[in-house]
Amino acid sequence: MARKRRPSAPTSAPATSGEVPVVGAREPCPCGSGRRYKACHGRAAAQAVTELVRRPFEGLPGECDWVALRELVPAATARLTLRDGLPADVPSLTLATVLPLAWPALRRQDGAVLVAVQNDTATGDLSRDLADVLTRALTTAPGSPVEAGRTPAEGPRLQDLIAPDAPFEPEIHEGFEFWLDDAGQATPEVTASLERANAAATPTARLTGVSAAYWCRTPEKNHLRWVMPHPEEALLDALARLHAAGASSLGEGTRLVGSFRAHGLTVPVWDLPGELSAEDCEKPAAVFEERLTEALAVDAPLTAEERRARSGLMNRQVTLH
């Protein structure tokens, strides 16, 4: 069978000057080469944005809480502050864990914008993907969701948009009613999505005495998952020292069961008795944080017992992203 020939280049000169617009992968490339976008300028654009950024939220206020809202928390919101302020017709900008029908973002009828952090993204740079959604949401017509789109290779990242000194204070919700500014006007699809989301939500609370520690209740047992900012190797050494000394728990009936990696940070996980509430965890967590700070300051080599403890922790570690 004869090989298919590539389309010949047009007789007119390709439009090589200026920036080439982003179009669908199978559409003709706007540069005029005669090839599909994915085989021409789209190839360079894809290569530019698919390299994995392991800490996409690094440098943002509340990096650990960003990771928690992305990976751990079912229903939460947090107000965002932009470096250059909001447009006059956007009264507020809010980060949400998820939105109805998996919308990347939503602009309410009053102009307020909600951006979902738990959406699927097309590139290896979550920060750039979310910044693209945020930017498009600011100019979306009020009362409309923001559709998924192709992230420009040279677009801004969240770190370029978010004010670096602004507080990031997640608010945990029991359900997803924050989706709606007027429940009476919700479409049947949104109402059904809300009911499904509320039925699947795991009860979750954020501790107030320490940073980025989240209690949750599951049918089997309760857990505490604590997103920590410390370098992974130093943190694992410190946890191993505490574990070997019998000081890694949060009190009677609790147990450090391992950790996982998420977006470049380490998240230790404790099993808790079913009757232990988030409020009950506050004081033990604060005391543990003091022990951990002391262990992090030790620079002596691990003992044999501490190395065994570290190996056990490593064997129970998984990577989410």
PEHUFEN-V785612 format. One record per backbone hydrogen bond with DSSP energy under -0.5 kcal/mol. CO is the residue of the C=O (numbers start at 0). NH is the residue of the N-H. If there is no record, write none. Layout:
BEGIN
co:CO nh:NH
co:CO nh:NH
END
This chain:
BEGIN
co:13 nh:15
co:23 nh:26
co:24 nh:37
co:26 nh:36
co:28 nh:31
co:30 nh:14
co:31 nh:9
co:34 nh:28
co:35 nh:38
co:36 nh:39
co:36 nh:41
co:36 nh:42
co:39 nh:42
co:39 nh:43
co:40 nh:44
co:41 nh:45
co:42 nh:46
co:43 nh:47
co:44 nh:48
co:45 nh:48
co:45 nh:49
co:48 nh:123
co:48 nh:124
co:51 nh:53
co:52 nh:55
co:54 nh:57
co:56 nh:59
co:59 nh:62
co:61 nh:65
co:62 nh:66
co:63 nh:67
co:64 nh:68
co:65 nh:69
co:66 nh:70
co:67 nh:71
co:67 nh:72
co:73 nh:75
co:74 nh:172
co:75 nh:96
co:76 nh:170
co:77 nh:94
co:80 nh:162
co:81 nh:84
co:86 nh:89
co:88 nh:90
co:91 nh:112
co:92 nh:79
co:93 nh:114
co:94 nh:77
co:95 nh:116
co:96 nh:117
co:98 nh:101
co:99 nh:102
co:103 nh:115
co:104 nh:145
co:105 nh:107
co:105 nh:113
co:106 nh:142
co:106 nh:143
co:107 nh:110
co:107 nh:142
co:111 nh:107
co:112 nh:93
co:113 nh:105
co:114 nh:95
co:123 nh:52
co:123 nh:125
co:124 nh:128
co:125 nh:129
co:126 nh:130
co:127 nh:131
co:128 nh:132
co:129 nh:133
co:130 nh:134
co:131 nh:135
co:132 nh:136
co:133 nh:137
co:135 nh:138
co:136 nh:139
co:140 nh:143
co:143 nh:106
co:144 nh:146
co:145 nh:103
co:145 nh:104
co:151 nh:154
co:156 nh:159
co:156 nh:160
co:157 nh:160
co:157 nh:161
co:160 nh:82
co:162 nh:165
co:167 nh:169
co:169 nh:171
co:170 nh:76
co:175 nh:178
co:176 nh:179
co:181 nh:184
co:182 nh:185
co:186 nh:190
co:187 nh:191
co:188 nh:192
co:189 nh:193
co:190 nh:194
co:191 nh:195
co:192 nh:196
co:193 nh:197
co:194 nh:198
co:195 nh:199
co:196 nh:200
co:202 nh:216
co:204 nh:206
co:204 nh:214
co:211 nh:226
co:212 nh:206
co:213 nh:224
co:214 nh:204
co:215 nh:222
co:220 nh:217
co:221 nh:271
co:222 nh:215
co:223 nh:269
co:224 nh:213
co:224 nh:226
co:225 nh:227
co:225 nh:267
co:227 nh:265
co:230 nh:234
co:231 nh:235
co:232 nh:236
co:233 nh:237
co:234 nh:238
co:235 nh:239
co:236 nh:240
co:237 nh:241
co:238 nh:242
co:239 nh:243
co:240 nh:244
co:241 nh:246
co:242 nh:245
co:250 nh:253
co:254 nh:256
co:254 nh:270
co:257 nh:268
co:258 nh:317
co:259 nh:266
co:260 nh:319
co:260 nh:320
co:261 nh:264
co:264 nh:261
co:265 nh:227
co:265 nh:267
co:266 nh:259
co:267 nh:225
co:268 nh:256
co:268 nh:257
co:269 nh:223
co:270 nh:254
co:271 nh:221
co:272 nh:275
co:274 nh:276
co:276 nh:280
co:277 nh:280
co:277 nh:281
co:278 nh:281
co:279 nh:283
co:280 nh:284
co:281 nh:285
co:282 nh:286
co:283 nh:287
co:284 nh:288
co:285 nh:289
co:286 nh:290
co:287 nh:291
co:288 nh:292
co:289 nh:293
co:290 nh:294
co:291 nh:295
co:292 nh:296
co:294 nh:297
co:302 nh:306
co:303 nh:307
co:304 nh:308
co:305 nh:309
co:306 nh:310
co:307 nh:311
co:308 nh:312
co:309 nh:313
co:310 nh:314
co:311 nh:315
co:312 nh:315
co:313 nh:316
co:315 nh:258
co:317 nh:260
co:317 nh:319
END
